[in-house]
Amino acid sequence: MSAQYLDVPVLPADAAFGLLAEFDADQHPKKVSLIAGAYRDETGLPWILPSVKQAKEHIAADPRSHHEYLGIAGSPVFLDIARSLVFGPELAESRNIASIQAVSGTGANHLAASFLAKHLKPQNVFIPDPTWVNHKTVWAVAAPEVIQKEYPYYDPNTRSVKFADMVSMLEADAQPNDMVILQACAHNPTGLDLTRDQWKQLADVVLKKKLFVLFDSAYQGFATGNVEGDAWSVRYFTERLLSSPDPGQRIPGLCVAQSFSKNFGLYGERVGALHLVAPSDVSIQGARSQLSLIARAEYSNPPRFGAQIVQTVLTDPLLRQQWQQDLSTMSSRIMSMRKRLRTRLEEFATPGDWSHIESQVGMFCYTGLSKEHVNRLKGEYHIYLMPSGRASLCGLNEGNADYVARCISKVVKEI
């Protein structure tokens, strides 16, 4: 069979989905997947949030429910709620925010890249090293003319953020109107976030260099269980943009790519939004119309059902209270698995310092395991991690955590 079609080379399989296919084909009874960024319950199965389950029942019982098209920009009710959730009620009322429903976080990132490449015309986009694997792909496809540059983020020696190096590179290399991608909370894949003081210092650099920020917000509420706290960085930067009457003291602009996959467990429903925050002298109506044009060409209308679930939960006081409890259930289980894994590794006298497992946040852990460690875990013990050593701790539970810790200890001692 030809390896090419129309002279187009066949690309390698996506790393994460390729590994998932290997895991699915593995027949070993003790196999463990620490690959996918999707929550699993204590039994290792997908979990439908009780708030989501009740919302679906409400929607099914409502005689007004239907499956007609949404407008190109999406559901106005959903967009109001999404905007309020990420910016807070007060900032969300600003006339300087244009919002459009997107096909989850990936779609929001792609809309932002397409729009900004055409209208902002950045020379460079600065992407964290490391970052979510799709950031580079999105910009390569949506904005191939924009040069991608990686800024330092993670120091494997100290297992901490390379903040000084990050700032140094942006100050030295970034040009006015360049893009910088920031993750709002629960950094994927490292699990390391900036402190509030570091966010403030970074905002100063953004202002000084006249950069445009793209926040990727995929874990609000899921990271720590605290919806408000997880949005602090976005709200701080937005205040810095909107509050100053002096144009010279304002951040030039920012976008927020917002996903509801993790915090509502709606992975397959593709629920998201893109919010553009601009100074008062920018035409928000014009920006919204241009974003709608891109959306019209790409998918015409966004999905209705997932957005309807989100707005049903967040507009009903009892369901919203249940959702807050669901977030606590998910985040606290992941925290308990972090503690369990670290404790067992230390009890097995595993060489090295494993405190970073608990100090990181969110579903992912940058374990510090090498590619050789990862290959041995997969080949000998049927434990699957990303080649970088990133582990999705959602795959751990009381039934397999000790097994995983024991196997990690073995390979670390042997290599």
VEXDREN-2710 file (C-alpha; in Angstrom, 1 decimal):
% VEXDREN-2710
k/r/px/py/pz
1/MET/0.0/0.0/0.0
2/SER/1.3/3.5/-0.9
3/ALA/2.5/5.5/2.1
4/GLN/1.4/8.7/0.4
5/TYR/-1.8/10.1/-1.1
6/LEU/-1.7/13.0/-3.6
7/ASP/2.0/13.3/-2.7
8/VAL/1.1/14.1/0.9
9/PRO/3.3/12.2/3.5
10/VAL/1.6/10.2/6.2
11/LEU/2.1/11.9/9.5
12/PRO/3.0/9.9/12.7
13/ALA/0.1/9.1/15.0
14/ASP/-0.7/11.5/17.9
15/ALA/1.5/10.5/20.8
16/ALA/-1.2/10.4/23.4
17/PHE/-3.9/8.8/21.3
18/GLY/-1.3/6.3/19.9
19/LEU/-0.5/5.3/23.5
20/LEU/-4.2/4.9/24.4
21/ALA/-4.6/2.5/21.4
22/GLU/-1.7/0.5/22.8
23/PHE/-3.2/0.4/26.2
24/ASP/-6.6/-0.7/24.8
25/ALA/-4.9/-3.6/23.0
26/ASP/-3.0/-4.7/26.1
27/GLN/-4.6/-7.7/27.7
28/HIS/-2.6/-7.7/30.9
29/PRO/-5.0/-7.8/34.0
30/LYS/-2.9/-5.3/35.9
31/LYS/-2.5/-2.7/33.2
32/VAL/-2.8/0.9/34.3
33/SER/-3.4/4.0/32.1
34/LEU/-1.9/7.2/33.4
35/ILE/-2.2/8.8/29.9
36/ALA/-5.5/10.5/29.2
37/GLY/-6.5/13.9/30.6
38/ALA/-9.9/12.7/31.7
39/TYR/-11.2/12.1/35.2
40/ARG/-11.8/8.6/36.4
41/ASP/-13.6/7.6/39.6
42/GLU/-12.3/5.2/42.3
43/THR/-13.2/2.2/40.2
44/GLY/-11.3/3.5/37.2
45/LEU/-14.4/4.3/35.2
46/PRO/-15.6/7.6/33.6
47/TRP/-17.7/9.6/36.0
48/ILE/-20.8/11.5/35.1
49/LEU/-21.1/14.4/37.6
50/PRO/-24.3/14.2/39.7
51/SER/-25.0/17.9/38.8
52/VAL/-24.7/17.0/35.1
53/LYS/-26.9/13.9/35.4
54/GLN/-29.6/16.0/37.1
55/ALA/-29.3/18.7/34.4
56/LYS/-29.8/16.2/31.7
57/GLU/-32.9/15.0/33.4
58/HIS/-34.2/18.6/33.6
59/ILE/-33.5/19.1/29.9
60/ALA/-35.2/15.9/28.9
61/ALA/-38.3/16.8/31.0
62/ASP/-38.6/20.3/29.5
63/PRO/-41.2/20.3/26.7
64/ARG/-39.4/23.3/25.2
65/SER/-36.2/21.4/24.6
66/HIS/-35.2/20.9/20.9
67/HIS/-32.3/20.3/18.6
68/GLU/-32.4/23.4/16.4
69/TYR/-29.3/25.4/15.4
70/LEU/-27.8/27.8/17.7
71/GLY/-26.7/31.2/16.3
72/ILE/-23.2/31.3/14.9
73/ALA/-21.8/32.9/18.1
74/GLY/-23.6/30.4/20.2
75/SER/-26.1/30.6/23.1
76/PRO/-26.3/34.1/24.6
77/VAL/-27.2/32.7/28.0
78/PHE/-24.3/30.2/28.0
79/LEU/-21.9/33.0/26.9
80/ASP/-23.0/35.3/29.7
81/ILE/-22.6/32.5/32.3
82/ALA/-19.2/31.4/30.9
83/ARG/-17.9/35.0/30.9
84/SER/-19.1/35.6/34.5
85/LEU/-17.5/32.3/35.6
86/VAL/-14.0/33.2/34.3
87/PHE/-13.9/36.9/34.8
88/GLY/-16.2/37.3/37.8
89/PRO/-19.6/39.1/37.7
90/GLU/-18.2/42.6/37.8
91/LEU/-15.6/42.4/35.1
92/ALA/-17.9/40.2/33.0
93/GLU/-20.2/43.3/32.6
94/SER/-17.6/45.2/30.7
95/ARG/-18.5/46.3/27.1
96/ASN/-14.9/45.6/26.2
97/ILE/-15.3/41.8/26.1
98/ALA/-16.4/39.9/23.0
99/SER/-17.4/36.3/23.5
100/ILE/-18.1/33.5/21.1
101/GLN/-19.0/29.9/21.8
102/ALA/-16.3/27.5/20.7
103/VAL/-15.8/23.8/20.0
104/SER/-14.2/23.3/23.5
105/GLY/-10.8/24.6/24.4
106/THR/-9.1/23.4/21.2
107/GLY/-11.6/25.3/19.1
108/ALA/-11.2/28.4/21.2
109/ASN/-7.4/28.3/20.8
110/HIS/-7.8/27.8/17.1
111/LEU/-10.3/30.7/16.7
112/ALA/-7.9/32.9/18.6
113/ALA/-4.9/31.9/16.5
114/SER/-6.8/32.5/13.3
115/PHE/-8.2/35.8/14.3
116/LEU/-5.1/37.2/15.9
117/ALA/-2.8/36.2/13.1
118/LYS/-5.0/38.1/10.6
119/HIS/-5.8/41.2/12.7
120/LEU/-3.0/41.6/15.3
121/LYS/-0.3/40.2/12.9
122/PRO/2.2/39.1/15.6
123/GLN/5.6/38.3/14.5
124/ASN/6.1/35.6/17.2
125/VAL/4.0/33.4/19.5
126/PHE/5.7/32.5/22.7
127/ILE/4.7/29.0/23.9
128/PRO/5.8/27.4/27.3
129/ASP/8.4/24.7/27.3
130/PRO/6.8/22.3/28.0
131/THR/3.1/22.8/27.3
132/TRP/0.0/21.0/26.2
133/VAL/1.0/19.3/23.0
134/ASN/-1.8/20.8/20.9
135/HIS/-0.7/24.4/21.4
136/LYS/2.0/24.1/18.7
137/THR/-0.3/22.2/16.4
138/VAL/-3.0/24.8/16.6
139/TRP/-0.7/27.6/15.7
140/ALA/1.1/25.7/13.0
141/VAL/-2.3/25.0/11.3
142/ALA/-4.2/28.2/12.0
143/ALA/-1.3/30.7/11.8
144/PRO/1.7/29.1/10.0
145/GLU/3.2/32.5/9.2
146/VAL/3.6/33.3/12.9
147/ILE/7.0/32.1/14.3
148/GLN/6.7/29.8/17.3
149/LYS/9.2/30.4/20.1
150/GLU/9.4/28.3/23.3
151/TYR/10.0/30.2/26.5
152/PRO/11.6/28.4/29.5
153/TYR/9.0/27.1/32.0
154/TYR/10.1/24.0/33.8
155/ASP/13.4/23.2/35.4
156/PRO/13.9/19.4/35.7
157/ASN/16.7/19.7/38.1
158/THR/14.8/21.7/40.7
159/ARG/11.3/20.6/39.5
160/SER/10.2/24.2/39.7
161/VAL/9.2/27.0/37.3
162/LYS/12.1/28.8/35.5
163/PHE/10.5/32.1/36.2
164/ALA/13.6/34.3/35.9
165/ASP/14.5/32.6/32.6
166/MET/11.0/33.1/31.3
167/VAL/11.0/36.8/32.1
168/SER/14.5/37.2/30.7
169/MET/13.6/35.7/27.3
170/LEU/10.4/37.7/26.9
171/GLU/12.2/40.9/27.8
172/ALA/15.0/40.1/25.3
173/ASP/13.2/38.5/22.4
174/ALA/9.5/39.6/22.4
175/GLN/8.4/42.4/20.1
176/PRO/5.2/44.6/20.4
177/ASN/2.1/42.7/19.4
178/ASP/3.8/39.4/19.9
179/MET/1.6/36.7/21.5
180/VAL/2.4/34.8/24.7
181/ILE/0.4/31.7/25.7
182/LEU/-0.2/31.3/29.4
183/GLN/-2.1/28.6/31.3
184/ALA/-4.5/30.0/33.8
185/CYS/-4.1/27.2/36.4
186/ALA/-3.0/23.5/36.7
187/HIS/-0.3/23.9/34.1
188/ASN/-0.3/20.9/31.7
189/PRO/1.9/18.9/31.8
190/THR/4.0/20.1/34.8
191/GLY/1.3/20.8/37.4
192/LEU/3.3/23.9/38.4
193/ASP/1.7/27.3/38.5
194/LEU/3.1/30.8/39.0
195/THR/2.6/32.4/42.4
196/ARG/0.5/35.5/42.6
197/ASP/3.6/37.7/42.9
198/GLN/5.1/36.1/39.8
199/TRP/1.8/36.7/37.9
200/LYS/2.1/40.4/38.9
201/GLN/5.7/40.6/37.7
202/LEU/4.8/38.9/34.5
203/ALA/2.0/41.4/33.9
204/ASP/4.6/44.1/34.2
205/VAL/6.7/42.5/31.5
206/VAL/3.6/42.1/29.3
207/LEU/2.8/45.8/29.7
208/LYS/6.4/46.9/29.2
209/LYS/6.9/44.8/26.0
210/LYS/3.3/45.5/24.7
211/LEU/2.5/41.8/24.4
212/PHE/-0.9/40.2/23.7
213/VAL/-1.8/37.4/26.1
214/LEU/-3.7/34.2/25.3
215/PHE/-4.9/32.5/28.5
216/ASP/-5.7/28.8/28.2
217/SER/-8.3/28.1/30.9
218/ALA/-9.1/24.4/30.9
219/TYR/-9.2/23.6/34.6
220/GLN/-11.1/26.3/36.5
221/GLY/-12.5/24.7/39.7
222/PHE/-11.1/21.3/38.7
223/ALA/-7.5/22.3/39.7
224/THR/-8.2/23.0/43.4
225/GLY/-11.9/22.9/43.9
226/ASN/-11.9/26.7/44.2
227/VAL/-13.6/28.3/41.2
228/GLU/-12.7/31.8/42.1
229/GLY/-9.1/31.1/43.1
230/ASP/-8.4/29.2/39.9
231/ALA/-9.4/32.3/37.9
232/TRP/-7.2/34.7/39.8
233/SER/-4.6/35.2/37.1
234/VAL/-7.1/35.9/34.3
235/ARG/-9.0/38.4/36.5
236/TYR/-5.8/40.2/37.5
237/PHE/-4.6/40.6/33.9
238/THR/-8.0/41.7/32.8
239/GLU/-8.1/44.4/35.6
240/ARG/-4.7/45.6/34.5
241/LEU/-6.1/45.9/30.9
242/LEU/-9.4/47.6/31.7
243/SER/-8.8/49.7/34.8
244/SER/-6.2/52.2/33.7
245/PRO/-7.3/55.4/31.9
246/ASP/-3.8/55.9/30.6
247/PRO/-3.2/53.8/27.4
248/GLY/0.5/53.6/28.3
249/GLN/-0.3/51.7/31.5
250/ARG/-2.7/49.2/30.0
251/ILE/-1.9/45.6/28.8
252/PRO/-2.6/45.7/25.0
253/GLY/-5.2/43.0/25.1
254/LEU/-5.9/39.4/25.9
255/CYS/-8.0/36.3/25.0
256/VAL/-9.2/33.5/27.2
257/ALA/-9.7/30.1/25.6
258/GLN/-12.2/28.5/28.1
259/SER/-13.0/24.8/28.2
260/PHE/-15.7/22.9/30.2
261/SER/-14.4/19.5/29.4
262/LYS/-12.7/18.9/32.8
263/ASN/-14.7/20.8/35.3
264/PHE/-18.0/19.4/34.0
265/GLY/-16.8/16.1/32.7
266/LEU/-18.2/17.0/29.3
267/TYR/-15.2/15.7/27.2
268/GLY/-17.1/14.5/24.2
269/GLU/-19.7/17.4/24.1
270/ARG/-17.0/20.0/23.1
271/VAL/-18.2/22.9/25.3
272/GLY/-16.1/26.0/25.3
273/ALA/-15.8/29.7/24.7
274/LEU/-13.4/32.3/23.5
275/HIS/-13.4/35.7/25.1
276/LEU/-11.5/38.7/23.6
277/VAL/-10.7/41.6/26.0
278/ALA/-9.7/44.8/24.3
279/PRO/-9.1/48.5/25.2
280/SER/-12.0/50.8/24.9
281/ASP/-10.7/52.3/21.6
282/VAL/-11.0/48.9/19.9
283/SER/-14.2/47.9/18.1
284/ILE/-15.5/44.9/20.0
285/GLN/-18.5/44.6/17.6
286/GLY/-16.0/44.4/14.7
287/ALA/-14.0/41.7/16.5
288/ARG/-17.1/39.7/17.3
289/SER/-18.2/39.8/13.7
290/GLN/-14.8/38.7/12.5
291/LEU/-14.7/35.8/15.0
292/SER/-18.2/34.8/13.8
293/LEU/-17.0/34.8/10.2
294/ILE/-14.2/32.3/11.1
295/ALA/-16.7/30.1/13.0
296/ARG/-19.2/30.2/10.2
297/ALA/-16.5/28.9/7.8
298/GLU/-15.2/26.2/10.1
299/TYR/-18.3/24.6/11.6
300/SER/-21.2/27.1/11.1
301/ASN/-22.9/26.6/14.4
302/PRO/-21.5/25.3/17.8
303/PRO/-23.0/22.3/19.6
304/ARG/-26.1/22.9/21.6
305/PHE/-26.5/20.1/24.1
306/GLY/-23.3/20.5/26.2
307/ALA/-23.7/24.2/26.4
308/GLN/-27.3/23.6/27.5
309/ILE/-26.1/21.3/30.3
310/VAL/-23.6/24.0/31.6
311/GLN/-26.2/26.8/31.6
312/THR/-28.8/24.6/33.3
313/VAL/-26.3/23.7/36.1
314/LEU/-25.0/27.3/36.6
315/THR/-28.5/29.0/36.5
316/ASP/-30.1/26.6/39.0
317/PRO/-28.9/27.4/42.6
318/LEU/-29.3/23.8/43.8
319/LEU/-27.5/22.3/40.8
320/ARG/-24.7/24.9/41.0
321/GLN/-24.2/24.0/44.7
322/GLN/-24.1/20.3/43.6
323/TRP/-21.5/21.2/40.9
324/GLN/-19.3/22.9/43.5
325/GLN/-19.5/19.7/45.5
326/ASP/-18.6/17.6/42.4
327/LEU/-15.6/19.8/41.8
328/SER/-14.5/19.1/45.4
329/THR/-15.0/15.4/44.9
330/MET/-12.8/15.3/41.9
331/SER/-10.0/17.6/43.1
332/SER/-9.9/16.1/46.6
333/ARG/-9.6/12.5/45.1
334/ILE/-6.7/13.6/42.9
335/MET/-5.0/15.2/45.9
336/SER/-5.5/12.0/48.0
337/MET/-3.9/10.0/45.2
338/ARG/-0.9/12.4/45.1
339/LYS/-0.4/11.8/48.8
340/ARG/-0.8/8.1/48.4
341/LEU/1.7/7.8/45.6
342/ARG/4.3/10.0/47.3
343/THR/3.9/8.2/50.6
344/ARG/4.3/4.7/49.1
345/LEU/7.3/5.8/47.0
346/GLU/9.0/7.0/50.1
347/GLU/8.0/3.9/52.1
348/PHE/9.6/1.8/49.3
349/ALA/12.8/3.8/49.8
350/THR/12.7/5.0/46.2
351/PRO/15.8/7.1/45.4
352/GLY/15.2/10.8/45.0
353/ASP/12.9/13.5/46.4
354/TRP/9.2/12.8/45.7
355/SER/7.7/15.8/47.4
356/HIS/6.9/17.4/44.0
357/ILE/4.1/14.9/43.5
358/GLU/2.1/16.7/46.3
359/SER/3.3/20.3/45.5
360/GLN/2.1/20.1/41.9
361/VAL/-1.7/20.7/41.3
362/GLY/-4.3/19.5/38.9
363/MET/-4.7/16.1/37.2
364/PHE/-1.2/15.9/35.8
365/CYS/2.1/15.1/37.5
366/TYR/5.5/15.7/36.0
367/THR/7.0/12.7/37.7
368/GLY/10.7/13.3/36.8
369/LEU/10.9/9.8/35.3
370/SER/13.1/9.4/32.2
371/LYS/12.0/8.0/28.9
372/GLU/13.9/4.8/29.8
373/HIS/11.9/4.6/33.1
374/VAL/8.7/5.1/31.2
375/ASN/9.5/2.4/28.6
376/ARG/10.4/-0.1/31.3
377/LEU/7.1/0.6/33.2
378/LYS/5.1/0.0/30.0
379/GLY/7.1/-3.0/28.7
380/GLU/7.5/-4.9/32.0
381/TYR/4.7/-3.7/34.2
382/HIS/2.0/-2.5/31.7
383/ILE/1.9/1.0/33.3
384/TYR/1.4/3.6/30.6
385/LEU/2.7/7.2/30.9
386/MET/3.6/9.8/28.4
387/PRO/7.3/9.6/27.2
388/SER/8.0/12.9/29.0
389/GLY/7.1/11.2/32.3
390/ARG/3.8/13.0/32.6
391/ALA/1.3/11.0/34.5
392/SER/-2.5/11.6/34.7
393/LEU/-3.2/10.9/38.3
394/CYS/-6.9/10.4/37.5
395/GLY/-5.8/6.8/36.6
396/LEU/-4.8/6.0/40.1
397/ASN/-7.1/4.5/42.7
398/GLU/-7.0/2.6/45.9
399/GLY/-6.7/-0.6/43.9
400/ASN/-3.7/0.2/41.8
401/ALA/-1.8/3.0/43.5
402/ASP/0.5/0.6/45.5
403/TYR/1.2/-1.5/42.4
404/VAL/2.2/1.7/40.5
405/ALA/4.4/3.0/43.3
406/ARG/6.1/-0.4/43.8
407/CYS/6.8/-0.7/40.0
408/ILE/8.1/2.9/39.8
409/SER/10.4/2.2/42.8
410/LYS/11.7/-0.9/41.1
411/VAL/12.6/0.8/37.8
412/VAL/14.2/3.8/39.5
413/LYS/16.4/1.5/41.6
414/GLU/17.4/-0.5/38.6
415/ILE/18.2/2.3/36.3
END
